[in-house]
Amino acid sequence: MERKKALSIATILLVGIFFVSVAGIAIAVPVPIQGNSAGEATARVFVSGNPASTFIVKNTFSVHHEFDDGFTVAVGAKGLAALDKIPGIQLEAVPLYHVSGKPVCGNGLIEGGEKCGEPKLPNCPEGYTCENCKCVEETAPPERTCNPGNQIPWGIVKVNGGSGGAGVKVAVLDTGVYKDHLDLKANIVDCKDATKRGIKNGCADNNGHGTHVAGTIAANGGDGMGIYGVAPEAKLMTIKVCGPAGCWCDDIAAAIRYATDNGANIISMSLGGDTQSSLIRDAIDYATKEGVLVVAAAGNDGPADGSIDYPGANVEVIAVGAIDSVEDVPSWSSRGINDGDYIVEEREVELGAPGVSVESTWKDGCYNTINGTSMSTPHVAGLAAKLWDTDAATTRTKLQERAKLHDIHTEGDDTATGFGLPIAD
């Protein structure tokens, strides 16, 4: 596969412009630069090219992820200058995505937190969690210490969830999960971290977003007093792909491939950015060819048509927009470019689902209510688990057919909710 030499960037906090030599030709390369936990500016770069030259890079920098046609490295300004001196390599900037929770001051979500003047959350090690922006040792509560406002939240009722999903494995690519939550721990069958060079054990959630998403999919009520997700009999494969900076696309791509190779039926991604990532696109192609159903958030950049984020904008992915409890679409829910023909194409929203005032599990073992297409996405992923048939294509058709029966927003395949709201029988 030939990769672009002109490098693009997703939603970023800072942009560094460097001159990098590619096969002896100097080109301007816009590279996403993000401060790490130590305060050093770093970027992610995909490296390919002459084997002798790439061997030099591998022995100079720490490889973050290996792919069939290259690898990624994390570098700072000095590292990019060093790459400039290595001939015979091609470089591609790795975009930085964010979780798709609606930014609100004080809610601790990655996206929007810095805009609200909040400090960055530390990237706590496995076995620790973030409290008041400090890492403290994580302890499993011996018994229930809190109760949800509603055991079956309005969104679960809306899609007729709360049962089913047996035999189906859903991979949640997010900020991690609090694996000892009473309502989740029985359903978590894998717990991995893609943010630490390769795929490592552990999935500590220092943010809360991933735990919330996981609960909407498959919370099982724990001791009978907890909350229920759409498909409480489904199993969860949780893979951490987002840290304090956001969600690097090479981490996401590696996680998609890991989930595919390890038996996931469905991949749920409540994250995105405004730029296509070739690494993620290739990983999604691989997953769908292996029969995996991929669901992702439309984004929170509405109400303009065409404001949909990637990877949801990929035609192979079910992009999910948000609705509230009376089936109105919030202004912030991203829109696609749907033309009303009920044929899914690039940059179209496919379905609408509950995404306003959604209650679910949280990183402290309790519960939280938040907004965003991040919350809509797991409703559809959970419903896919509940409706799972012989393969992804058949299940996707089932979701579309049920959505057509409950057309919402405007008539037909509209830009905000696509086919409509899918509801289980």
Secondary structure, DSSP 8 states (H G I E B T S, - for coil): ----SS----S-SEEEEEEEEETTEEEEEEEEEEE-TTS-EEEEEEEEE-HHHHHHHHTTS-EEEEETTEEEEEE-HHHHHHHTT--SEEEEE--EEEE-B---TTS--HHHHTTTT--------TTEEEETTEEEE----SS-----S-SS-HHHHHTT-SS--TT-EEEEEES---TT-TTTGGGEEEEEESSSSS-EE----SSSHHHHHHHHHH-B-TTTTS-B-S-TTSEEEEEE--BTTBEEHHHHHHHHHHHHHTT-SEEEE-EEBSS--HHHHHHHHHHHHTT-EEEEE--S--SSTT---BTTTSTTSEEEEEE-TTS---TTS------SSS---TT---EEEE-SSEEEE-TTSSEEEE-BHHHHHHHHHHHHHHH--SSHHHHHHHHHHHHHTT--SSSSSBTTTBT------
